[in-house]
Amino acid sequence: MDIPRIFAVREANHRIHNPVTAEKLAVLGQALHLEPGTTALDLASGSGEMLCTWARDHGLSGTGVDLCALFTEQARARAVELGVGDQVRFVHADAAGYTTDPVDLAACVGATWIGGGVAGTVELLARSLRPGGLMLIGEVYWRRPPPDRETVEACEATSEDDWLDLPGLLTQFGDLGYDVVEMVLADQDSWDRYTAAQWFTMRTWLDQNPDDELAEQVRAELRTEPARYARNTREYLGWGIFALRQRT
């Protein structure tokens, strides 16, 4: 049980597996007014940076769940490094369908595929959220309308309808019965820090593993990814973390 190996190769050195910087993550934690003792569930928690730093900075406790064995190991090590190993735990498991006793904060940041999209992920998180709790959804949106199908596919979408624009996404949350109470958005710099850092990681990995079965795929990506990213993802895709509270 794991993610495809190429993803772990690309993002092995990431602490945050989304286009959001540590500074933006800290801003969000402060904006949510998290109280000591807040309980949390983070589905598709990656290397655990959000839970670990918020446990350190705000005194929350909780559980992260991720399908990648490497990222789960990194999350556990990060918890020890930050001195919060008694506050947070990380489970190597499929986050799709994972529920727990009601928590104050339920999150899925950048992996709404676990629920088949935004609506399904909101419904999944709601199963583990206490009444009046906060929900966090990290999701991509169209920053600009893609001009043609080639651009859509280069942004790793099957059609323009795969994602909404920002106003459309915010409206969708409302249609699902939630108020948007905060948001932190990626910018082009945070996209760069997420994506361009992968090229350095891949080149270093390739130098160390020239005969690995993935080597040709990594070589091909290094030849084409920088230009594809600059022409497409960087220009047309936005991304954000949205804090939601269910309407009463």
Backbone as numpy.savetxt, mean C-alpha at the origin, in Angstrom:
# Nx Ny Nz CAx CAy CAz Cx Cy Cz
2.88 -20.39 -0.22 2.02 -19.20 -0.22 2.91 -17.97 -0.22
2.91 -17.26 -1.35 3.75 -16.07 -1.44 3.35 -15.29 -2.68
3.87 -14.07 -2.81 3.67 -13.28 -4.01 4.66 -13.74 -5.07
4.41 -13.41 -6.36 5.40 -13.74 -7.39 6.77 -13.18 -7.03
7.80 -13.97 -7.26 9.14 -13.63 -6.78 9.65 -12.31 -7.33
9.25 -11.96 -8.55 9.77 -10.73 -9.15 9.41 -9.51 -8.31
8.23 -9.52 -7.67 7.85 -8.38 -6.84 8.76 -8.26 -5.63
9.11 -9.39 -5.03 10.01 -9.36 -3.89 11.40 -8.89 -4.29
11.83 -9.26 -5.50 13.13 -8.79 -6.00 13.11 -7.28 -6.16
12.08 -6.75 -6.81 12.01 -5.31 -7.05 11.98 -4.50 -5.76
11.23 -4.99 -4.77 10.94 -4.17 -3.59 11.62 -4.68 -2.33
12.66 -5.47 -2.49 13.32 -6.07 -1.32 13.86 -5.03 -0.35
14.24 -3.87 -0.85 14.83 -2.84 0.01 13.84 -1.75 0.40
12.57 -1.92 0.04 11.56 -0.94 0.42 11.11 -1.16 1.86
10.91 -0.09 2.57 10.19 -0.17 3.84 8.71 0.09 3.63
8.39 0.87 2.62 7.00 1.19 2.29 6.77 0.75 0.85
5.81 -0.12 0.63 5.60 -0.70 -0.69 4.51 0.02 -1.47
4.50 1.32 -1.35 3.55 2.18 -2.05 4.22 3.53 -2.29
3.66 4.34 -3.19 4.28 5.64 -3.48 3.95 6.70 -2.44
4.27 6.41 -1.19 4.11 7.38 -0.11 5.40 7.39 0.69
5.88 8.54 1.05 7.13 8.66 1.78 6.91 8.48 3.27
8.00 8.24 3.98 7.91 8.13 5.44 7.36 9.42 6.04
7.72 10.56 5.45 7.24 11.84 5.95 5.72 11.96 5.79
5.21 11.55 4.65 3.77 11.61 4.43 3.03 10.64 5.35
3.63 9.48 5.58 3.01 8.52 6.49 2.95 9.09 7.91
3.99 9.79 8.31 3.99 10.42 9.63 2.95 11.53 9.70
2.81 12.31 8.64 1.79 13.36 8.60 0.41 12.76 8.77
0.15 11.64 8.11 -1.16 11.00 8.23 -1.40 10.52 9.65
-0.40 9.90 10.26 -0.56 9.44 11.63 -0.92 10.56 12.58
-0.28 11.72 12.39 -0.59 12.87 13.23 -1.98 13.41 12.94
-2.36 13.42 11.67 -3.66 13.98 11.28 -4.82 13.15 11.80
-4.60 11.86 12.05 -5.68 11.00 12.52 -5.89 11.10 14.03
-5.02 11.84 14.73 -5.17 12.03 16.18 -5.25 10.69 16.91
-4.33 9.80 16.59 -4.34 8.47 17.18 -4.02 8.54 18.66
-4.83 7.88 19.46 -4.64 7.87 20.91 -3.85 6.62 21.32
-3.04 6.71 22.38 -2.37 5.51 22.90 -3.41 4.43 23.20
-3.08 3.22 22.84 -4.01 2.11 23.05 -4.91 1.83 21.87
-4.84 2.65 20.80 -5.61 2.38 19.58 -5.24 1.00 19.05
-6.24 0.21 18.68 -6.00 -1.12 18.11 -6.18 -1.06 16.61
-5.37 -1.85 15.89 -5.35 -1.74 14.44 -5.22 -3.11 13.77
-5.77 -3.20 12.58 -5.56 -4.33 11.68 -5.14 -3.76 10.34
-4.01 -4.23 9.81 -3.49 -3.76 8.54 -3.39 -4.95 7.59
-4.28 -5.00 6.60 -4.30 -6.09 5.63 -3.40 -5.75 4.46
-2.54 -6.70 4.06 -1.49 -6.48 3.07 -0.52 -5.44 3.62
0.04 -5.76 4.77 0.83 -4.80 5.55 2.26 -4.64 5.07
2.70 -5.42 4.09 4.04 -5.27 3.56 5.10 -5.45 4.61
6.07 -4.55 4.63 7.17 -4.62 5.59 6.86 -3.92 6.91
5.59 -3.58 7.13 5.13 -3.17 8.44 5.46 -1.77 8.89
5.88 -0.90 7.96 6.34 0.42 8.38 5.24 1.25 9.02
4.04 1.19 8.49 2.97 2.00 9.05 2.66 1.56 10.49
2.42 0.28 10.70 2.11 -0.19 12.05 3.27 0.05 13.01
4.48 -0.22 12.57 5.63 -0.11 13.47 5.88 1.34 13.88
5.86 2.27 12.92 6.16 3.66 13.27 5.00 4.27 14.05
3.78 3.91 13.75 2.66 4.45 14.51 2.59 3.83 15.90
3.04 2.59 16.05 3.14 2.02 17.39 4.17 2.80 18.21
5.29 3.13 17.59 6.33 3.90 18.28 5.87 5.33 18.58
5.25 5.97 17.61 4.95 7.40 17.73 3.63 7.69 18.44
2.68 6.75 18.37 1.34 7.02 18.88 0.84 5.98 19.88
1.61 4.93 20.11 1.23 3.95 21.11 0.13 3.00 20.71
-0.09 2.83 19.38 -1.10 1.87 18.98 -0.56 0.45 19.05
-1.45 -0.52 18.98 -1.08 -1.93 18.91 -1.91 -2.58 17.83
-1.43 -3.71 17.30 -2.24 -4.34 16.27 -1.53 -5.44 15.52
-2.18 -5.85 14.44 -1.75 -6.99 13.64 -1.64 -6.59 12.18
-0.57 -7.03 11.54 -0.41 -6.89 10.11 -0.43 -8.25 9.45
-1.02 -8.33 8.28 -1.16 -9.59 7.56 -0.65 -9.39 6.14
0.25 -10.27 5.69 0.77 -10.12 4.34 1.11 -11.49 3.75
0.95 -11.58 2.43 1.17 -12.83 1.71 2.65 -13.10 1.45
3.49 -12.06 1.51 4.91 -12.20 1.18 5.71 -12.59 2.42
6.38 -13.73 2.36 7.17 -14.20 3.50 8.32 -13.24 3.80
9.00 -12.73 2.75 10.12 -11.82 2.96 9.66 -10.55 3.66
8.58 -9.96 3.18 8.10 -8.71 3.78 7.66 -8.94 5.22
7.04 -10.08 5.50 6.62 -10.38 6.87 7.84 -10.48 7.79
8.89 -11.13 7.33 10.13 -11.21 8.12 10.69 -9.82 8.36
10.68 -8.98 7.32 11.19 -7.61 7.47 10.35 -6.82 8.46
9.04 -7.02 8.44 8.16 -6.31 9.37 8.46 -6.72 10.81
8.65 -8.00 11.05 8.96 -8.45 12.40 10.29 -7.88 12.87
11.26 -7.82 11.96 12.56 -7.25 12.33 12.44 -5.75 12.60
11.61 -5.07 11.83 11.42 -3.64 12.03 10.77 -3.36 13.39
9.82 -4.20 13.78 9.18 -4.04 15.08 10.19 -4.15 16.21
11.10 -5.11 16.09 12.15 -5.26 17.10 13.08 -4.05 17.08
13.45 -3.61 15.88 14.35 -2.46 15.75 13.79 -1.21 16.40
12.49 -1.00 16.27 11.86 0.21 16.83 11.36 0.00 18.25
11.58 -1.18 18.81 11.20 -1.43 20.19 9.72 -1.58 20.42
8.99 -2.06 19.38 7.54 -2.19 19.52 7.09 -3.64 19.28
8.02 -4.57 19.47 7.69 -5.96 19.23 6.60 -6.51 20.13
6.37 -5.86 21.28 5.30 -6.29 22.17 3.98 -5.61 21.85
3.97 -4.70 20.87 2.75 -3.97 20.51 2.14 -4.45 19.19
2.98 -4.89 18.28 2.49 -5.29 16.97 2.99 -6.68 16.62
2.18 -7.40 15.86 2.59 -8.72 15.38 2.27 -8.81 13.91
3.01 -9.65 13.21 2.85 -9.77 11.77 2.65 -11.23 11.40
1.59 -11.46 10.61 1.16 -12.80 10.25 1.42 -13.02 8.76
2.10 -14.11 8.43 2.27 -14.48 7.03 1.04 -15.27 6.60
0.13 -14.60 5.88 -1.12 -15.23 5.48 -1.73 -14.42 4.35
-2.72 -15.01 3.71 -3.47 -14.32 2.67 -4.43 -13.34 3.34
-4.27 -12.05 3.04 -5.11 -11.04 3.67 -6.54 -11.05 3.13
-6.76 -11.63 1.97 -8.10 -11.69 1.40 -8.99 -12.54 2.31
-10.02 -11.93 2.85 -10.93 -12.64 3.73 -10.52 -12.68 5.18
-9.37 -12.09 5.52 -8.87 -12.14 6.91 -9.67 -11.17 7.78
-10.17 -11.65 8.89 -10.90 -10.82 9.84 -10.40 -11.08 11.25
-10.75 -10.18 12.15 -10.34 -10.32 13.54 -11.43 -9.69 14.42
-11.21 -9.73 15.73 -12.12 -9.04 16.63 -12.11 -7.55 16.30
-13.20 -6.84 16.59 -13.28 -5.43 16.20 -12.12 -4.58 16.71
-11.59 -3.76 15.83 -10.46 -2.87 16.14 -10.89 -1.43 15.90
-10.04 -0.50 16.37 -10.32 0.93 16.21 -9.96 1.44 14.82
-9.00 0.76 14.17 -8.47 1.21 12.89 -8.26 -0.02 12.01
-8.91 -0.05 10.86 -8.76 -1.15 9.90 -8.25 -0.58 8.59
-7.19 -1.16 8.04 -6.52 -0.56 6.90 -6.20 -1.59 5.82
-6.28 -1.12 4.59 -5.70 -1.82 3.45 -5.12 -0.74 2.56
-3.83 -0.62 2.59 -3.15 0.51 1.94 -2.43 0.02 0.69
-3.12 0.17 -0.45 -2.48 -0.15 -1.71 -2.67 -1.57 -2.20
-3.67 -2.27 -1.71 -3.87 -3.67 -2.14 -5.35 -4.01 -2.19
-6.16 -3.15 -2.79 -7.60 -3.40 -2.78 -7.99 -4.60 -3.64
-7.02 -5.19 -4.32 -7.30 -6.44 -5.02 -7.72 -7.54 -4.05
-7.35 -7.42 -2.76 -7.71 -8.47 -1.81 -9.22 -8.59 -1.64
-9.95 -7.52 -1.94 -11.40 -7.54 -1.86 -12.07 -7.43 -3.21
-11.27 -7.59 -4.28 -11.83 -7.46 -5.62 -12.11 -6.04 -6.02
-11.48 -5.08 -5.37 -11.68 -3.67 -5.67 -12.01 -2.88 -4.42
-12.26 -1.60 -4.59 -12.50 -0.72 -3.45 -13.72 -1.15 -2.65
-14.85 -1.40 -3.33 -16.08 -1.73 -2.62 -15.94 -3.01 -1.80
-15.35 -4.03 -2.40 -15.17 -5.28 -1.68 -14.20 -5.16 -0.53
-13.17 -4.33 -0.68 -12.20 -4.15 0.39 -12.81 -3.36 1.55
-13.61 -2.36 1.24 -14.32 -1.64 2.29 -15.21 -2.60 3.07
-15.92 -3.46 2.38 -16.79 -4.42 3.06 -15.98 -5.39 3.92
-14.83 -5.84 3.41 -13.97 -6.74 4.18 -13.46 -6.07 5.45
-12.95 -4.86 5.32 -12.43 -4.16 6.49 -13.52 -3.87 7.51
-14.73 -3.62 7.03 -15.83 -3.30 7.94 -16.14 -4.46 8.89
-15.83 -5.68 8.47 -16.08 -6.84 9.33 -15.23 -6.82 10.59
-14.10 -6.13 10.54 -13.18 -6.10 11.69 -13.12 -4.74 12.36
-14.01 -3.84 12.01 -13.96 -2.47 12.52 -15.09 -2.23 13.52
-14.73 -1.68 14.66 -15.76 -1.36 15.66 -16.62 -0.22 15.15
-17.85 -0.11 15.63 -18.69 1.03 15.26 -17.99 2.35 15.60
-17.95 3.25 14.63 -17.30 4.53 14.84 -15.81 4.53 14.60
-15.24 3.37 14.22 -13.81 3.29 13.98 -13.39 3.92 12.67
-12.09 4.00 12.47 -11.51 4.59 11.25 -11.09 3.49 10.29
-11.34 3.73 9.02 -10.89 2.83 7.96 -9.90 3.58 7.07
-8.83 2.91 6.68 -7.86 3.49 5.75 -7.83 2.66 4.48
-7.98 3.33 3.35 -7.88 2.70 2.04 -6.80 3.43 1.25
-5.82 2.70 0.75 -4.85 3.27 -0.17 -5.19 2.82 -1.58
-5.33 3.76 -2.51 -5.82 3.41 -3.84 -5.25 4.33 -4.91
-5.11 3.77 -6.09 -4.66 4.52 -7.25 -5.85 5.22 -7.91
-5.57 6.30 -8.61 -6.61 6.99 -9.38 -5.93 7.66 -10.58
-6.73 8.05 -11.55 -6.18 8.75 -12.72 -5.91 10.20 -12.35
-4.66 10.57 -12.43 -4.27 11.96 -12.21 -4.67 12.82 -13.40
-4.51 12.26 -14.59 -4.95 12.89 -15.83 -5.61 11.81 -16.67
-6.58 12.16 -17.50 -7.20 11.15 -18.36 -6.17 10.57 -19.34
-6.07 9.27 -19.42 -5.13 8.69 -20.39 -5.61 8.96 -21.81
-4.71 9.35 -22.72 -5.15 9.77 -24.05 -5.50 8.61 -24.98
-5.00 7.41 -24.69 -5.23 6.29 -25.61 -5.03 4.97 -24.87
-5.38 3.88 -25.58 -5.28 2.56 -24.95 -3.83 2.19 -24.64
-2.90 2.64 -25.46 -1.49 2.34 -25.21 -1.06 2.89 -23.85
-1.49 4.10 -23.53 -1.17 4.69 -22.23 -1.84 3.92 -21.10
-3.09 3.54 -21.30 -3.81 2.76 -20.28 -3.03 1.49 -19.96
-2.64 0.74 -20.98 -1.94 -0.51 -20.76 -0.55 -0.29 -20.18
0.10 0.81 -20.57 1.42 1.12 -20.01 1.33 1.50 -18.54
0.14 1.92 -18.09 -0.10 2.19 -16.67 -0.60 0.93 -15.94
-0.49 -0.21 -16.60 -0.83 -1.52 -16.04 -2.31 -1.64 -15.70
-3.14 -1.00 -16.52 -4.58 -1.15 -16.43 -5.08 -1.91 -17.65
-6.22 -2.56 -17.52 -6.81 -3.25 -18.67 -7.73 -2.33 -19.45
-8.30 -1.34 -18.76 -9.11 -0.32 -19.42 -9.11 0.93 -18.56
-9.53 2.04 -19.13 -9.60 3.29 -18.37 -10.55 3.16 -17.19
-11.53 2.26 -17.31 -12.52 2.07 -16.25 -11.98 1.35 -15.03
-10.75 0.85 -15.11 -10.17 0.16 -13.94 -10.08 1.10 -12.74
-9.84 2.39 -13.00 -9.69 3.36 -11.93 -10.54 4.59 -12.22
-10.86 5.29 -11.14 -11.58 6.55 -11.24 -10.59 7.71 -11.18
-11.07 8.92 -11.44 -10.26 10.09 -11.11 -10.47 10.41 -9.64
-9.75 11.39 -9.11 -9.84 11.67 -7.67 -11.25 12.06 -7.23
-11.92 12.97 -7.91 -13.29 13.28 -7.49 -14.20 12.05 -7.55
-14.01 11.21 -8.57 -14.82 10.01 -8.68 -14.56 9.03 -7.56
-13.30 8.90 -7.16 -12.97 7.99 -6.05 -13.57 8.50 -4.74
-13.46 9.80 -4.49 -14.04 10.36 -3.27 -15.56 10.20 -3.26
-16.18 10.35 -4.42 -17.62 10.14 -4.53 -17.98 8.68 -4.27
-17.14 7.76 -4.76 -17.40 6.34 -4.52 -17.42 6.01 -3.04
-16.48 6.57 -2.29 -16.49 6.32 -0.84 -17.81 6.78 -0.23
-18.30 7.94 -0.65 -19.57 8.43 -0.15 -20.72 7.52 -0.53
-20.70 7.04 -1.77 -21.76 6.14 -2.23 -21.77 4.84 -1.43
-20.62 4.45 -0.89 -20.53 3.24 -0.07 -20.95 3.48 1.38
-21.28 4.74 1.70 -21.78 5.05 3.03 -20.75 5.58 4.00
-19.66 6.14 3.48 -18.56 6.60 4.33 -18.25 8.06 4.06
-17.94 8.79 5.13 -17.39 10.13 5.01 -15.88 10.03 4.88
-15.32 10.79 3.96 -13.86 10.92 3.87 -13.45 11.99 4.88
-12.65 11.59 5.88 -12.32 12.52 6.96 -10.86 12.98 6.91
-10.04 12.35 6.09 -8.66 12.78 5.89 -8.13 12.12 4.62
-7.08 12.70 4.08 -6.38 12.03 2.98 -4.97 12.59 2.88
-4.06 11.72 2.45 -2.69 12.11 2.12 -2.41 11.55 0.74
-2.01 12.42 -0.18 -1.82 12.03 -1.56 -0.35 11.96 -1.94
-0.03 11.00 -2.78 1.31 10.95 -3.36 1.48 12.11 -4.33
2.72 12.52 -4.53 3.05 13.45 -5.60 4.08 12.78 -6.49
4.57 13.50 -7.49 5.52 12.86 -8.40 6.82 12.49 -7.71
7.22 13.26 -6.72 8.43 12.92 -5.99 8.27 11.62 -5.21
7.13 11.43 -4.56 6.95 10.19 -3.83 6.79 9.00 -4.77
6.21 9.22 -5.96 6.23 8.16 -6.98 7.67 7.83 -7.38
8.51 8.85 -7.55 9.90 8.61 -7.91 10.61 7.79 -6.85
10.41 8.15 -5.59 11.11 7.46 -4.53 10.68 5.99 -4.42
9.43 5.74 -4.75 8.94 4.36 -4.74 9.46 3.58 -5.95
9.31 4.17 -7.14 9.59 3.43 -8.37 11.06 3.43 -8.74
11.71 4.60 -8.72 13.10 4.66 -9.14 14.01 3.87 -8.21
13.65 3.81 -6.94 14.45 3.00 -6.01 14.48 1.54 -6.40
13.45 1.08 -7.09 13.43 -0.31 -7.52 14.51 -0.59 -8.56
14.84 0.40 -9.38 15.85 0.17 -10.41 17.22 -0.10 -9.79
17.54 0.66 -8.76 18.82 0.43 -8.07 18.83 -0.96 -7.45
17.72 -1.32 -6.81 17.63 -2.63 -6.18 17.76 -3.74 -7.22
17.07 -3.59 -8.35 17.13 -4.62 -9.38 18.53 -4.74 -9.99
19.18 -3.59 -10.22 20.53 -3.65 -10.81 21.51 -4.31 -9.84
21.41 -3.97 -8.56 22.27 -4.60 -7.56 22.01 -6.10 -7.50
20.74 -6.48 -7.50 20.39 -7.90 -7.47 20.94 -8.61 -8.71
20.82 -7.97 -9.88 21.28 -8.57 -11.13 22.80 -8.77 -11.12
23.53 -7.79 -10.61 24.98 -7.93 -10.52 25.37 -9.10 -9.64
24.56 -9.37 -8.62 24.85 -10.45 -7.68 24.30 -11.79 -8.12
23.33 -11.77 -9.05 22.65 -13.02 -9.45 22.51 -13.10 -10.97
23.61 -13.00 -11.72 23.51 -12.93 -13.18 22.96 -14.19 -13.82
23.04 -15.32 -13.15 22.59 -16.58 -13.74 21.27 -17.07 -13.17
20.62 -16.24 -12.35 19.34 -16.63 -11.77 18.28 -16.76 -12.87
17.27 -17.59 -12.62 16.23 -17.79 -13.62 15.44 -16.52 -13.91
15.45 -15.54 -13.00 14.76 -14.27 -13.22 15.64 -13.22 -13.89
16.91 -13.54 -14.12 17.86 -12.52 -14.58 17.43 -11.86 -15.88
16.95 -12.62 -16.85 16.55 -12.03 -18.13 15.37 -11.09 -17.96
14.43 -11.45 -17.11 13.29 -10.57 -16.86 13.73 -9.27 -16.21
14.64 -9.37 -15.25 15.13 -8.17 -14.58 15.90 -7.30 -15.56
16.73 -7.92 -16.42 17.47 -7.15 -17.43 16.51 -6.41 -18.35
15.47 -7.10 -18.78 14.49 -6.48 -19.68 13.80 -5.30 -19.01
13.44 -5.45 -17.75 12.78 -4.36 -17.05 13.70 -3.15 -16.90
14.97 -3.40 -16.61 15.91 -2.29 -16.47 16.08 -1.52 -17.78
15.93 -2.21 -18.91 16.06 -1.54 -20.21 14.86 -0.65 -20.51
13.68 -1.05 -20.07 12.46 -0.38 -20.52 11.71 0.40 -19.44
11.85 0.02 -18.17 11.01 0.58 -17.12 11.21 2.08 -16.88
12.44 2.59 -16.86 12.56 4.03 -16.59 11.79 4.90 -17.57
11.91 4.63 -18.87 11.19 5.44 -19.86 9.69 5.20 -19.77
9.26 3.93 -19.58 7.83 3.65 -19.46 7.24 4.40 -18.27
7.94 4.35 -17.15 7.47 5.04 -15.95 7.36 6.54 -16.18
8.41 7.15 -16.73 8.43 8.61 -16.92 7.34 9.05 -17.89
7.07 8.23 -18.89 6.09 8.60 -19.92 4.66 8.36 -19.46
4.46 7.40 -18.57 3.10 6.95 -18.26 2.74 7.09 -16.78
3.24 6.21 -15.93 2.84 6.22 -14.53 3.04 7.58 -13.89
4.19 8.18 -14.10 4.52 9.44 -13.45 3.58 10.56 -13.87
3.10 10.51 -15.09 2.27 11.58 -15.62 0.78 11.38 -15.40
0.33 10.11 -15.38 -1.11 9.86 -15.43 -1.71 9.27 -14.17
-0.89 8.70 -13.27 -1.46 8.03 -12.11 -1.24 8.83 -10.84
-2.29 8.94 -10.06 -2.21 9.46 -8.70 -2.40 8.31 -7.73
-2.15 8.58 -6.48 -2.32 7.55 -5.45 -2.50 8.27 -4.11
-3.33 7.70 -3.25 -3.53 8.33 -1.96 -4.00 7.35 -0.92
-3.89 7.77 0.34 -4.46 7.04 1.47 -5.63 7.89 1.98
-6.78 7.25 2.10 -8.01 7.95 2.46 -8.55 7.39 3.76
-8.83 8.27 4.71 -9.40 7.87 5.99 -10.92 8.04 5.92
-11.63 6.99 6.30 -13.07 6.95 6.18 -13.72 6.65 7.53
-14.87 7.22 7.73 -15.70 6.89 8.89 -17.13 6.65 8.39
-17.72 5.53 8.82 -19.04 5.18 8.34 -20.08 6.20 8.78
-20.97 6.53 7.85 -22.03 7.49 8.17 -23.08 6.85 9.08
-23.67 7.66 9.92 -24.70 7.17 10.83 -26.04 7.81 10.49
